[in-house]
Amino acid sequence: MVRVFISYSWDSEAHKDWVRGLADELTRNAADVTLDQHDLLPGGDRFQFMERNVREADYVLCVCTPEYVKRANERQRGVGVETSLITPRFFEQNQTKTFIPLVRAAAGDQYTPDYMAALIFVDFRDDARHGEKMEELLRRLHGQPKYVKPPRGPVPNFGTATGSPAAPTSAIAAHMARVLGSKKGDWKYFDDRGLFVF
Protein backbone atom coordinates (compact mmCIF):
# COMPACT_ATOMS: atom_id res chain seq x y z
CA MET A 1 0.00 0.00 0.00
CA VAL A 2 1.36 3.42 -0.94
CA ARG A 3 1.67 6.11 1.73
CA VAL A 4 0.34 9.50 0.67
CA PHE A 5 0.52 12.89 2.39
CA ILE A 6 -1.66 15.74 1.12
CA SER A 7 -0.38 19.30 1.41
CA TYR A 8 -2.91 22.08 0.75
CA SER A 9 -4.01 25.52 1.93
CA TRP A 10 -7.22 26.20 3.83
CA ASP A 11 -8.59 28.55 1.16
CA SER A 12 -12.25 28.02 2.11
CA GLU A 13 -14.55 25.45 3.65
CA ALA A 14 -15.56 24.33 0.15
CA HIS A 15 -11.90 23.75 -0.75
CA LYS A 16 -11.28 21.84 2.48
CA ASP A 17 -14.31 19.67 1.66
CA TRP A 18 -12.93 18.99 -1.85
CA VAL A 19 -9.52 17.97 -0.45
CA ARG A 20 -11.16 15.70 2.14
CA GLY A 21 -13.24 14.11 -0.64
CA LEU A 22 -10.05 13.53 -2.62
CA ALA A 23 -8.39 11.88 0.40
CA ASP A 24 -11.43 9.66 0.98
CA GLU A 25 -11.49 8.57 -2.66
CA LEU A 26 -7.79 7.74 -2.61
CA THR A 27 -8.28 5.75 0.62
CA ARG A 28 -11.09 3.74 -1.00
CA ASN A 29 -8.61 2.93 -3.78
CA ALA A 30 -5.87 1.31 -1.66
CA ALA A 31 -3.85 4.39 -0.66
CA ASP A 32 -2.81 5.01 2.95
CA VAL A 33 -3.62 8.74 3.07
CA THR A 34 -2.59 11.17 5.78
CA LEU A 35 -4.69 14.35 5.93
CA ASP A 36 -4.74 16.89 8.74
CA GLN A 37 -8.56 16.87 8.79
CA HIS A 38 -8.47 13.16 9.66
CA ASP A 39 -5.19 12.71 11.48
CA LEU A 40 -4.22 15.93 13.29
CA LEU A 41 -6.19 15.96 16.54
CA PRO A 42 -6.72 18.92 18.90
CA GLY A 43 -3.59 19.36 21.01
CA GLY A 44 -1.38 17.81 18.30
CA ASP A 45 1.81 19.51 17.16
CA ARG A 46 1.12 20.57 13.58
CA PHE A 47 4.79 21.19 12.75
CA GLN A 48 5.81 17.75 13.98
CA PHE A 49 2.82 16.30 12.10
CA MET A 50 3.91 17.94 8.84
CA GLU A 51 7.57 17.02 9.24
CA ARG A 52 6.91 13.37 10.09
CA ASN A 53 4.43 12.84 7.28
CA VAL A 54 6.50 14.57 4.60
CA ARG A 55 9.43 12.36 5.65
CA GLU A 56 7.48 9.08 5.78
CA ALA A 57 5.22 9.41 2.71
CA ASP A 58 5.96 7.70 -0.58
CA TYR A 59 4.05 10.45 -2.40
CA VAL A 60 3.43 14.04 -1.38
CA LEU A 61 0.42 15.47 -3.20
CA CYS A 62 0.41 19.28 -3.30
CA VAL A 63 -3.06 20.67 -4.07
CA CYS A 64 -2.21 23.88 -5.90
CA THR A 65 -4.40 26.97 -5.88
CA PRO A 66 -3.32 30.61 -6.27
CA GLU A 67 -3.31 30.93 -2.46
CA TYR A 68 -1.23 27.76 -2.02
CA VAL A 69 1.29 28.94 -4.64
CA LYS A 70 1.55 32.39 -3.02
CA ARG A 71 2.06 30.98 0.50
CA ALA A 72 4.58 28.40 -0.72
CA ASN A 73 6.64 30.93 -2.68
CA GLU A 74 6.58 33.47 0.16
CA ARG A 75 6.92 30.84 2.94
CA GLN A 76 3.76 32.04 4.65
CA ARG A 77 1.65 30.30 7.28
CA GLY A 78 1.11 26.51 7.32
CA VAL A 79 1.84 25.98 3.62
CA GLY A 80 5.03 28.01 4.03
CA VAL A 81 6.13 25.74 6.86
CA GLU A 82 5.33 22.63 4.80
CA THR A 83 7.25 24.13 1.87
CA SER A 84 10.27 24.67 4.11
CA LEU A 85 10.06 21.00 5.09
CA ILE A 86 9.34 19.74 1.58
CA THR A 87 11.94 21.61 -0.45
CA PRO A 88 15.07 20.07 1.17
CA ARG A 89 13.65 16.59 0.58
CA PHE A 90 12.53 17.59 -2.90
CA PHE A 91 16.07 18.53 -3.89
CA GLU A 92 17.84 15.64 -2.12
CA GLN A 93 19.87 13.28 -4.25
CA ASN A 94 18.39 9.78 -4.78
CA GLN A 95 14.87 10.78 -3.82
CA THR A 96 12.82 8.03 -2.26
CA LYS A 97 9.54 9.87 -2.66
CA THR A 98 7.65 11.56 -5.45
CA PHE A 99 6.04 14.99 -5.33
CA ILE A 100 2.94 15.37 -7.49
CA PRO A 101 1.28 18.76 -7.98
CA LEU A 102 -2.53 18.62 -8.31
CA VAL A 103 -3.77 21.85 -9.86
CA ARG A 104 -7.20 22.73 -8.48
CA ALA A 105 -7.21 26.40 -9.53
CA ALA A 106 -4.69 28.74 -11.14
CA ALA A 107 -4.11 32.45 -11.61
CA GLY A 108 -2.38 33.32 -14.86
CA ASP A 109 0.22 30.83 -16.01
CA GLN A 110 1.73 29.96 -12.62
CA TYR A 111 0.11 26.66 -11.72
CA THR A 112 2.55 25.44 -9.06
CA PRO A 113 5.09 26.84 -6.56
CA ASP A 114 8.41 27.87 -8.07
CA TYR A 115 10.29 24.80 -6.87
CA MET A 116 7.79 22.51 -8.66
CA ALA A 117 7.66 24.47 -11.91
CA ALA A 118 9.31 21.68 -13.93
CA LEU A 119 6.99 18.91 -12.68
CA ILE A 120 4.13 17.46 -14.71
CA PHE A 121 0.91 18.11 -12.81
CA VAL A 122 -2.52 16.46 -12.71
CA ASP A 123 -5.13 19.02 -13.73
CA PHE A 124 -8.18 18.88 -11.43
CA ARG A 125 -9.60 22.29 -12.48
CA ASP A 126 -12.50 20.86 -14.48
CA ASP A 127 -14.93 18.94 -12.22
CA ALA A 128 -16.50 17.33 -15.30
CA ARG A 129 -13.21 15.46 -15.88
CA HIS A 130 -12.69 14.46 -12.23
CA GLY A 131 -13.05 10.70 -12.86
CA GLU A 132 -10.52 10.77 -15.70
CA LYS A 133 -8.01 12.76 -13.65
CA MET A 134 -8.52 10.56 -10.58
CA GLU A 135 -7.72 7.51 -12.70
CA GLU A 136 -4.56 9.26 -13.97
CA LEU A 137 -3.49 9.94 -10.38
CA LEU A 138 -4.33 6.44 -9.11
CA ARG A 139 -2.43 4.83 -11.98
CA ARG A 140 0.62 6.90 -11.03
CA LEU A 141 0.36 6.06 -7.34
CA HIS A 142 -0.06 2.33 -7.96
CA GLY A 143 2.45 2.04 -10.83
CA GLN A 144 -0.20 0.97 -13.36
CA PRO A 145 0.40 3.08 -16.49
CA LYS A 146 -2.37 3.38 -19.07
CA TYR A 147 0.07 2.74 -21.91
CA VAL A 148 2.68 0.04 -21.33
CA LYS A 149 5.95 0.29 -23.21
CA PRO A 150 6.42 -2.87 -25.31
CA PRO A 151 9.49 -5.07 -24.78
CA ARG A 152 12.44 -4.21 -26.99
CA GLY A 153 12.59 -6.48 -30.03
CA PRO A 154 15.52 -7.60 -32.19
CA VAL A 155 17.22 -5.41 -34.79
CA PRO A 156 15.22 -5.72 -38.04
CA ASN A 157 16.74 -7.57 -41.01
CA PHE A 158 16.89 -4.93 -43.74
CA GLY A 159 18.41 -7.19 -46.37
CA THR A 160 20.97 -5.87 -48.86
CA ALA A 161 21.36 -2.10 -48.73
CA THR A 162 20.65 -0.16 -51.92
CA GLY A 163 23.85 0.33 -53.93
CA SER A 164 25.84 -2.25 -52.00
CA PRO A 165 28.07 -4.62 -53.99
CA ALA A 166 26.27 -7.61 -55.42
CA ALA A 167 27.21 -11.09 -54.30
CA PRO A 168 30.09 -12.56 -56.38
CA THR A 169 29.07 -14.33 -59.58
CA SER A 170 29.99 -18.00 -59.99
CA ALA A 171 32.92 -17.05 -62.31
CA ILE A 172 34.36 -14.63 -59.77
CA ALA A 173 33.80 -17.14 -57.00
CA ALA A 174 35.73 -19.75 -59.02
CA HIS A 175 38.69 -17.37 -59.51
CA MET A 176 38.69 -16.52 -55.80
CA ALA A 177 38.76 -20.24 -54.95
CA ARG A 178 41.77 -20.73 -57.28
CA VAL A 179 43.66 -17.80 -55.68
CA LEU A 180 42.94 -18.96 -52.17
CA GLY A 181 43.99 -22.51 -53.06
CA SER A 182 47.23 -21.44 -54.84
CA LYS A 183 50.80 -22.31 -53.88
CA LYS A 184 53.96 -20.20 -53.86
CA GLY A 185 55.05 -21.49 -57.28
CA ASP A 186 51.81 -20.23 -58.86
CA TRP A 187 52.90 -16.65 -58.23
CA LYS A 188 55.43 -14.59 -60.29
CA TYR A 189 57.48 -11.89 -58.57
CA PHE A 190 58.25 -8.62 -60.38
CA ASP A 191 61.33 -7.25 -58.63
CA ASP A 192 61.25 -3.82 -60.28
CA ARG A 193 57.72 -3.19 -58.98
CA GLY A 194 57.75 -5.32 -55.81
CA LEU A 195 54.61 -7.21 -56.85
CA PHE A 196 53.51 -10.84 -56.78
CA VAL A 197 51.14 -11.72 -59.62
CA PHE A 198 49.04 -14.86 -59.88
VEXSE-505055 format. One record per residue (C-alpha): residue number from 1; x, z, y. Coordinates in steps of 0.25 Angstrom, whole numbers, padded with zeros to 4 digits. Layout:
N
+-----+-------+-------+-------+
: pos :  east :    up : north :
+-----+-------+-------+-------+
: NUM :     X :     Z :     Y :
...
+-----+-------+-------+-------+
This chain:
198
+-----+-------+-------+-------+
: pos :  east :    up : north :
+-----+-------+-------+-------+
:   1 :  0000 :  0000 :  0000 :
:   2 :  0005 : -0004 :  0014 :
:   3 :  0007 :  0007 :  0024 :
:   4 :  0001 :  0003 :  0038 :
:   5 :  0002 :  0010 :  0052 :
:   6 : -0007 :  0004 :  0063 :
:   7 : -0002 :  0006 :  0077 :
:   8 : -0012 :  0003 :  0088 :
:   9 : -0016 :  0008 :  0102 :
:  10 : -0029 :  0015 :  0105 :
:  11 : -0034 :  0005 :  0114 :
:  12 : -0049 :  0008 :  0112 :
:  13 : -0058 :  0015 :  0102 :
:  14 : -0062 :  0001 :  0097 :
:  15 : -0048 : -0003 :  0095 :
:  16 : -0045 :  0010 :  0087 :
:  17 : -0057 :  0007 :  0079 :
:  18 : -0052 : -0007 :  0076 :
:  19 : -0038 : -0002 :  0072 :
:  20 : -0045 :  0009 :  0063 :
:  21 : -0053 : -0003 :  0056 :
:  22 : -0040 : -0010 :  0054 :
:  23 : -0034 :  0002 :  0048 :
:  24 : -0046 :  0004 :  0039 :
:  25 : -0046 : -0011 :  0034 :
:  26 : -0031 : -0010 :  0031 :
:  27 : -0033 :  0002 :  0023 :
:  28 : -0044 : -0004 :  0015 :
:  29 : -0034 : -0015 :  0012 :
:  30 : -0023 : -0007 :  0005 :
:  31 : -0015 : -0003 :  0018 :
:  32 : -0011 :  0012 :  0020 :
:  33 : -0014 :  0012 :  0035 :
:  34 : -0010 :  0023 :  0045 :
:  35 : -0019 :  0024 :  0057 :
:  36 : -0019 :  0035 :  0068 :
:  37 : -0034 :  0035 :  0067 :
:  38 : -0034 :  0039 :  0053 :
:  39 : -0021 :  0046 :  0051 :
:  40 : -0017 :  0053 :  0064 :
:  41 : -0025 :  0066 :  0064 :
:  42 : -0027 :  0076 :  0076 :
:  43 : -0014 :  0084 :  0077 :
:  44 : -0006 :  0073 :  0071 :
:  45 :  0007 :  0069 :  0078 :
:  46 :  0004 :  0054 :  0082 :
:  47 :  0019 :  0051 :  0085 :
:  48 :  0023 :  0056 :  0071 :
:  49 :  0011 :  0048 :  0065 :
:  50 :  0016 :  0035 :  0072 :
:  51 :  0030 :  0037 :  0068 :
:  52 :  0028 :  0040 :  0053 :
:  53 :  0018 :  0029 :  0051 :
:  54 :  0026 :  0018 :  0058 :
:  55 :  0038 :  0023 :  0049 :
:  56 :  0030 :  0023 :  0036 :
:  57 :  0021 :  0011 :  0038 :
:  58 :  0024 : -0002 :  0031 :
:  59 :  0016 : -0010 :  0042 :
:  60 :  0014 : -0006 :  0056 :
:  61 :  0002 : -0013 :  0062 :
:  62 :  0002 : -0013 :  0077 :
:  63 : -0012 : -0016 :  0083 :
:  64 : -0009 : -0024 :  0096 :
:  65 : -0018 : -0024 :  0108 :
:  66 : -0013 : -0025 :  0122 :
:  67 : -0013 : -0010 :  0124 :
:  68 : -0005 : -0008 :  0111 :
:  69 :  0005 : -0019 :  0116 :
:  70 :  0006 : -0012 :  0130 :
:  71 :  0008 :  0002 :  0124 :
:  72 :  0018 : -0003 :  0114 :
:  73 :  0027 : -0011 :  0124 :
:  74 :  0026 :  0001 :  0134 :
:  75 :  0028 :  0012 :  0123 :
:  76 :  0015 :  0019 :  0128 :
:  77 :  0007 :  0029 :  0121 :
:  78 :  0004 :  0029 :  0106 :
:  79 :  0007 :  0014 :  0104 :
:  80 :  0020 :  0016 :  0112 :
:  81 :  0025 :  0027 :  0103 :
:  82 :  0021 :  0019 :  0091 :
:  83 :  0029 :  0007 :  0097 :
:  84 :  0041 :  0016 :  0099 :
:  85 :  0040 :  0020 :  0084 :
:  86 :  0037 :  0006 :  0079 :
:  87 :  0048 : -0002 :  0086 :
:  88 :  0060 :  0005 :  0080 :
:  89 :  0055 :  0002 :  0066 :
:  90 :  0050 : -0012 :  0070 :
:  91 :  0064 : -0016 :  0074 :
:  92 :  0071 : -0008 :  0063 :
:  93 :  0079 : -0017 :  0053 :
:  94 :  0074 : -0019 :  0039 :
:  95 :  0059 : -0015 :  0043 :
:  96 :  0051 : -0009 :  0032 :
:  97 :  0038 : -0011 :  0039 :
:  98 :  0031 : -0022 :  0046 :
:  99 :  0024 : -0021 :  0060 :
: 100 :  0012 : -0030 :  0061 :
: 101 :  0005 : -0032 :  0075 :
: 102 : -0010 : -0033 :  0074 :
: 103 : -0015 : -0039 :  0087 :
: 104 : -0029 : -0034 :  0091 :
: 105 : -0029 : -0038 :  0106 :
: 106 : -0019 : -0045 :  0115 :
: 107 : -0016 : -0046 :  0130 :
: 108 : -0010 : -0059 :  0133 :
: 109 :  0001 : -0064 :  0123 :
: 110 :  0007 : -0050 :  0120 :
: 111 :  0000 : -0047 :  0107 :
: 112 :  0010 : -0036 :  0102 :
: 113 :  0020 : -0026 :  0107 :
: 114 :  0034 : -0032 :  0111 :
: 115 :  0041 : -0027 :  0099 :
: 116 :  0031 : -0035 :  0090 :
: 117 :  0031 : -0048 :  0098 :
: 118 :  0037 : -0056 :  0087 :
: 119 :  0028 : -0051 :  0076 :
: 120 :  0017 : -0059 :  0070 :
: 121 :  0004 : -0051 :  0072 :
: 122 : -0010 : -0051 :  0066 :
: 123 : -0021 : -0055 :  0076 :
: 124 : -0033 : -0046 :  0076 :
: 125 : -0038 : -0050 :  0089 :
: 126 : -0050 : -0058 :  0083 :
: 127 : -0060 : -0049 :  0076 :
: 128 : -0066 : -0061 :  0069 :
: 129 : -0053 : -0064 :  0062 :
: 130 : -0051 : -0049 :  0058 :
: 131 : -0052 : -0051 :  0043 :
: 132 : -0042 : -0063 :  0043 :
: 133 : -0032 : -0055 :  0051 :
: 134 : -0034 : -0042 :  0042 :
: 135 : -0031 : -0051 :  0030 :
: 136 : -0018 : -0056 :  0037 :
: 137 : -0014 : -0042 :  0040 :
: 138 : -0017 : -0036 :  0026 :
: 139 : -0010 : -0048 :  0019 :
: 140 :  0002 : -0044 :  0028 :
: 141 :  0001 : -0029 :  0024 :
: 142 :  0000 : -0032 :  0009 :
: 143 :  0010 : -0043 :  0008 :
: 144 : -0001 : -0053 :  0004 :
: 145 :  0002 : -0066 :  0012 :
: 146 : -0009 : -0076 :  0014 :
: 147 :  0000 : -0088 :  0011 :
: 148 :  0011 : -0085 :  0000 :
: 149 :  0024 : -0093 :  0001 :
: 150 :  0026 : -0101 : -0011 :
: 151 :  0038 : -0099 : -0020 :
: 152 :  0050 : -0108 : -0017 :
: 153 :  0050 : -0120 : -0026 :
: 154 :  0062 : -0129 : -0030 :
: 155 :  0069 : -0139 : -0022 :
: 156 :  0061 : -0152 : -0023 :
: 157 :  0067 : -0164 : -0030 :
: 158 :  0068 : -0175 : -0020 :
: 159 :  0074 : -0185 : -0029 :
: 160 :  0084 : -0195 : -0023 :
: 161 :  0085 : -0195 : -0008 :
: 162 :  0083 : -0208 : -0001 :
: 163 :  0095 : -0216 :  0001 :
: 164 :  0103 : -0208 : -0009 :
: 165 :  0112 : -0216 : -0018 :
: 166 :  0105 : -0222 : -0030 :
: 167 :  0109 : -0217 : -0044 :
: 168 :  0120 : -0226 : -0050 :
: 169 :  0116 : -0238 : -0057 :
: 170 :  0120 : -0240 : -0072 :
: 171 :  0132 : -0249 : -0068 :
: 172 :  0137 : -0239 : -0059 :
: 173 :  0135 : -0228 : -0069 :
: 174 :  0143 : -0236 : -0079 :
: 175 :  0155 : -0238 : -0069 :
: 176 :  0155 : -0223 : -0066 :
: 177 :  0155 : -0220 : -0081 :
: 178 :  0167 : -0229 : -0083 :
: 179 :  0175 : -0223 : -0071 :
: 180 :  0172 : -0209 : -0076 :
: 181 :  0176 : -0212 : -0090 :
: 182 :  0189 : -0219 : -0086 :
: 183 :  0203 : -0216 : -0089 :
: 184 :  0216 : -0215 : -0081 :
: 185 :  0220 : -0229 : -0086 :
: 186 :  0207 : -0235 : -0081 :
: 187 :  0212 : -0233 : -0067 :
: 188 :  0222 : -0241 : -0058 :
: 189 :  0230 : -0234 : -0048 :
: 190 :  0233 : -0242 : -0034 :
: 191 :  0245 : -0235 : -0029 :
: 192 :  0245 : -0241 : -0015 :
: 193 :  0231 : -0236 : -0013 :
: 194 :  0231 : -0223 : -0021 :
: 195 :  0218 : -0227 : -0029 :
: 196 :  0214 : -0227 : -0043 :
: 197 :  0205 : -0238 : -0047 :
: 198 :  0196 : -0240 : -0059 :
+-----+-------+-------+-------+
